Amino acid sequence: MTDQVNIGITVNGEDHQLSEPLTVAQLLAHLGLPEKGIAVAVDGVVFPRTQWDRPVEKGWEIEILTAVQGG
């Protein structure tokens, strides 16, 4: 019997349920986002790229900001 993983998080105001553990980098790929030109904040605090190999934890409120060119 396999245990079902259920990790509830919020990404940019939308609730998500993860059925498997993912790192922050894997979450970004899962959401179809590039690794460059974005910033990640967890619970209102900037989450450094050096920690993107850390697993996403239940209850995190994640904001993903993309760089936009223009003037």
MODELLER restraints for C-alpha pairs under 7 A, 6 or more apart:
rsr = mdl.restraints
at = mdl.atoms
rsr.add(forms.Gaussian(group=physical.xy_distance, feature=features.Distance(at['CA:4:A'], at['CA:19:A']), mean=6.74, stdev=0.5))
rsr.add(forms.Gaussian(group=physical.xy_distance, feature=features.Distance(at['CA:5:A'], at['CA:19:A']), mean=5.03, stdev=0.5))
rsr.add(forms.Gaussian(group=physical.xy_distance, feature=features.Distance(at['CA:5:A'], at['CA:20:A']), mean=5.50, stdev=0.5))
rsr.add(forms.Gaussian(group=physical.xy_distance, feature=features.Distance(at['CA:6:A'], at['CA:17:A']), mean=6.22, stdev=0.5))
rsr.add(forms.Gaussian(group=physical.xy_distance, feature=features.Distance(at['CA:6:A'], at['CA:18:A']), mean=5.72, stdev=0.5))
rsr.add(forms.Gaussian(group=physical.xy_distance, feature=features.Distance(at['CA:6:A'], at['CA:19:A']), mean=5.19, stdev=0.5))
rsr.add(forms.Gaussian(group=physical.xy_distance, feature=features.Distance(at['CA:7:A'], at['CA:17:A']), mean=5.51, stdev=0.5))
rsr.add(forms.Gaussian(group=physical.xy_distance, feature=features.Distance(at['CA:7:A'], at['CA:18:A']), mean=4.95, stdev=0.5))
rsr.add(forms.Gaussian(group=physical.xy_distance, feature=features.Distance(at['CA:7:A'], at['CA:19:A']), mean=6.68, stdev=0.5))
rsr.add(forms.Gaussian(group=physical.xy_distance, feature=features.Distance(at['CA:7:A'], at['CA:57:A']), mean=6.97, stdev=0.5))
rsr.add(forms.Gaussian(group=physical.xy_distance, feature=features.Distance(at['CA:7:A'], at['CA:58:A']), mean=4.83, stdev=0.5))
rsr.add(forms.Gaussian(group=physical.xy_distance, feature=features.Distance(at['CA:8:A'], at['CA:16:A']), mean=5.83, stdev=0.5))
rsr.add(forms.Gaussian(group=physical.xy_distance, feature=features.Distance(at['CA:8:A'], at['CA:17:A']), mean=4.61, stdev=0.5))
rsr.add(forms.Gaussian(group=physical.xy_distance, feature=features.Distance(at['CA:8:A'], at['CA:18:A']), mean=6.41, stdev=0.5))
rsr.add(forms.Gaussian(group=physical.xy_distance, feature=features.Distance(at['CA:8:A'], at['CA:58:A']), mean=5.26, stdev=0.5))
rsr.add(forms.Gaussian(group=physical.xy_distance, feature=features.Distance(at['CA:8:A'], at['CA:59:A']), mean=5.66, stdev=0.5))
rsr.add(forms.Gaussian(group=physical.xy_distance, feature=features.Distance(at['CA:9:A'], at['CA:15:A']), mean=5.87, stdev=0.5))
rsr.add(forms.Gaussian(group=physical.xy_distance, feature=features.Distance(at['CA:9:A'], at['CA:16:A']), mean=5.34, stdev=0.5))
rsr.add(forms.Gaussian(group=physical.xy_distance, feature=features.Distance(at['CA:9:A'], at['CA:17:A']), mean=6.43, stdev=0.5))
rsr.add(forms.Gaussian(group=physical.xy_distance, feature=features.Distance(at['CA:9:A'], at['CA:58:A']), mean=5.88, stdev=0.5))
rsr.add(forms.Gaussian(group=physical.xy_distance, feature=features.Distance(at['CA:9:A'], at['CA:59:A']), mean=4.92, stdev=0.5))
rsr.add(forms.Gaussian(group=physical.xy_distance, feature=features.Distance(at['CA:9:A'], at['CA:60:A']), mean=5.11, stdev=0.5))
rsr.add(forms.Gaussian(group=physical.xy_distance, feature=features.Distance(at['CA:9:A'], at['CA:61:A']), mean=6.04, stdev=0.5))
rsr.add(forms.Gaussian(group=physical.xy_distance, feature=features.Distance(at['CA:10:A'], at['CA:16:A']), mean=5.81, stdev=0.5))
rsr.add(forms.Gaussian(group=physical.xy_distance, feature=features.Distance(at['CA:10:A'], at['CA:60:A']), mean=6.36, stdev=0.5))
rsr.add(forms.Gaussian(group=physical.xy_distance, feature=features.Distance(at['CA:10:A'], at['CA:61:A']), mean=4.72, stdev=0.5))
rsr.add(forms.Gaussian(group=physical.xy_distance, feature=features.Distance(at['CA:10:A'], at['CA:62:A']), mean=5.87, stdev=0.5))
rsr.add(forms.Gaussian(group=physical.xy_distance, feature=features.Distance(at['CA:11:A'], at['CA:61:A']), mean=6.17, stdev=0.5))
rsr.add(forms.Gaussian(group=physical.xy_distance, feature=features.Distance(at['CA:11:A'], at['CA:62:A']), mean=4.74, stdev=0.5))
rsr.add(forms.Gaussian(group=physical.xy_distance, feature=features.Distance(at['CA:11:A'], at['CA:63:A']), mean=5.74, stdev=0.5))
rsr.add(forms.Gaussian(group=physical.xy_distance, feature=features.Distance(at['CA:12:A'], at['CA:62:A']), mean=6.27, stdev=0.5))
rsr.add(forms.Gaussian(group=physical.xy_distance, feature=features.Distance(at['CA:12:A'], at['CA:63:A']), mean=4.84, stdev=0.5))
rsr.add(forms.Gaussian(group=physical.xy_distance, feature=features.Distance(at['CA:12:A'], at['CA:64:A']), mean=6.41, stdev=0.5))
rsr.add(forms.Gaussian(group=physical.xy_distance, feature=features.Distance(at['CA:21:A'], at['CA:55:A']), mean=6.65, stdev=0.5))
rsr.add(forms.Gaussian(group=physical.xy_distance, feature=features.Distance(at['CA:22:A'], at['CA:55:A']), mean=5.50, stdev=0.5))
rsr.add(forms.Gaussian(group=physical.xy_distance, feature=features.Distance(at['CA:22:A'], at['CA:56:A']), mean=5.94, stdev=0.5))
rsr.add(forms.Gaussian(group=physical.xy_distance, feature=features.Distance(at['CA:23:A'], at['CA:52:A']), mean=6.47, stdev=0.5))
rsr.add(forms.Gaussian(group=physical.xy_distance, feature=features.Distance(at['CA:23:A'], at['CA:53:A']), mean=5.28, stdev=0.5))
rsr.add(forms.Gaussian(group=physical.xy_distance, feature=features.Distance(at['CA:23:A'], at['CA:54:A']), mean=5.17, stdev=0.5))
rsr.add(forms.Gaussian(group=physical.xy_distance, feature=features.Distance(at['CA:23:A'], at['CA:55:A']), mean=3.92, stdev=0.5))
rsr.add(forms.Gaussian(group=physical.xy_distance, feature=features.Distance(at['CA:23:A'], at['CA:56:A']), mean=5.42, stdev=0.5))
rsr.add(forms.Gaussian(group=physical.xy_distance, feature=features.Distance(at['CA:24:A'], at['CA:52:A']), mean=4.81, stdev=0.5))
rsr.add(forms.Gaussian(group=physical.xy_distance, feature=features.Distance(at['CA:24:A'], at['CA:53:A']), mean=6.15, stdev=0.5))
rsr.add(forms.Gaussian(group=physical.xy_distance, feature=features.Distance(at['CA:24:A'], at['CA:54:A']), mean=6.27, stdev=0.5))
rsr.add(forms.Gaussian(group=physical.xy_distance, feature=features.Distance(at['CA:24:A'], at['CA:55:A']), mean=6.19, stdev=0.5))
rsr.add(forms.Gaussian(group=physical.xy_distance, feature=features.Distance(at['CA:24:A'], at['CA:56:A']), mean=5.83, stdev=0.5))
rsr.add(forms.Gaussian(group=physical.xy_distance, feature=features.Distance(at['CA:25:A'], at['CA:52:A']), mean=5.22, stdev=0.5))
rsr.add(forms.Gaussian(group=physical.xy_distance, feature=features.Distance(at['CA:25:A'], at['CA:53:A']), mean=6.19, stdev=0.5))
rsr.add(forms.Gaussian(group=physical.xy_distance, feature=features.Distance(at['CA:37:A'], at['CA:66:A']), mean=5.90, stdev=0.5))
rsr.add(forms.Gaussian(group=physical.xy_distance, feature=features.Distance(at['CA:37:A'], at['CA:67:A']), mean=5.28, stdev=0.5))
rsr.add(forms.Gaussian(group=physical.xy_distance, feature=features.Distance(at['CA:38:A'], at['CA:64:A']), mean=6.80, stdev=0.5))
rsr.add(forms.Gaussian(group=physical.xy_distance, feature=features.Distance(at['CA:38:A'], at['CA:65:A']), mean=5.43, stdev=0.5))
rsr.add(forms.Gaussian(group=physical.xy_distance, feature=features.Distance(at['CA:38:A'], at['CA:66:A']), mean=4.34, stdev=0.5))
rsr.add(forms.Gaussian(group=physical.xy_distance, feature=features.Distance(at['CA:38:A'], at['CA:67:A']), mean=5.87, stdev=0.5))
rsr.add(forms.Gaussian(group=physical.xy_distance, feature=features.Distance(at['CA:39:A'], at['CA:64:A']), mean=5.84, stdev=0.5))
rsr.add(forms.Gaussian(group=physical.xy_distance, feature=features.Distance(at['CA:39:A'], at['CA:65:A']), mean=5.14, stdev=0.5))
rsr.add(forms.Gaussian(group=physical.xy_distance, feature=features.Distance(at['CA:39:A'], at['CA:66:A']), mean=6.50, stdev=0.5))
rsr.add(forms.Gaussian(group=physical.xy_distance, feature=features.Distance(at['CA:40:A'], at['CA:46:A']), mean=5.99, stdev=0.5))
rsr.add(forms.Gaussian(group=physical.xy_distance, feature=features.Distance(at['CA:40:A'], at['CA:47:A']), mean=5.43, stdev=0.5))
rsr.add(forms.Gaussian(group=physical.xy_distance, feature=features.Distance(at['CA:40:A'], at['CA:62:A']), mean=6.96, stdev=0.5))
rsr.add(forms.Gaussian(group=physical.xy_distance, feature=features.Distance(at['CA:40:A'], at['CA:63:A']), mean=5.81, stdev=0.5))
rsr.add(forms.Gaussian(group=physical.xy_distance, feature=features.Distance(at['CA:40:A'], at['CA:64:A']), mean=4.75, stdev=0.5))
rsr.add(forms.Gaussian(group=physical.xy_distance, feature=features.Distance(at['CA:40:A'], at['CA:65:A']), mean=6.39, stdev=0.5))
rsr.add(forms.Gaussian(group=physical.xy_distance, feature=features.Distance(at['CA:41:A'], at['CA:47:A']), mean=4.93, stdev=0.5))
rsr.add(forms.Gaussian(group=physical.xy_distance, feature=features.Distance(at['CA:41:A'], at['CA:62:A']), mean=5.68, stdev=0.5))
rsr.add(forms.Gaussian(group=physical.xy_distance, feature=features.Distance(at['CA:41:A'], at['CA:63:A']), mean=5.12, stdev=0.5))
rsr.add(forms.Gaussian(group=physical.xy_distance, feature=features.Distance(at['CA:41:A'], at['CA:64:A']), mean=6.55, stdev=0.5))
rsr.add(forms.Gaussian(group=physical.xy_distance, feature=features.Distance(at['CA:42:A'], at['CA:60:A']), mean=6.37, stdev=0.5))
rsr.add(forms.Gaussian(group=physical.xy_distance, feature=features.Distance(at['CA:42:A'], at['CA:61:A']), mean=5.63, stdev=0.5))
rsr.add(forms.Gaussian(group=physical.xy_distance, feature=features.Distance(at['CA:42:A'], at['CA:62:A']), mean=4.62, stdev=0.5))
rsr.add(forms.Gaussian(group=physical.xy_distance, feature=features.Distance(at['CA:42:A'], at['CA:63:A']), mean=6.48, stdev=0.5))
rsr.add(forms.Gaussian(group=physical.xy_distance, feature=features.Distance(at['CA:43:A'], at['CA:60:A']), mean=6.35, stdev=0.5))
rsr.add(forms.Gaussian(group=physical.xy_distance, feature=features.Distance(at['CA:43:A'], at['CA:61:A']), mean=5.03, stdev=0.5))
rsr.add(forms.Gaussian(group=physical.xy_distance, feature=features.Distance(at['CA:43:A'], at['CA:62:A']), mean=6.31, stdev=0.5))
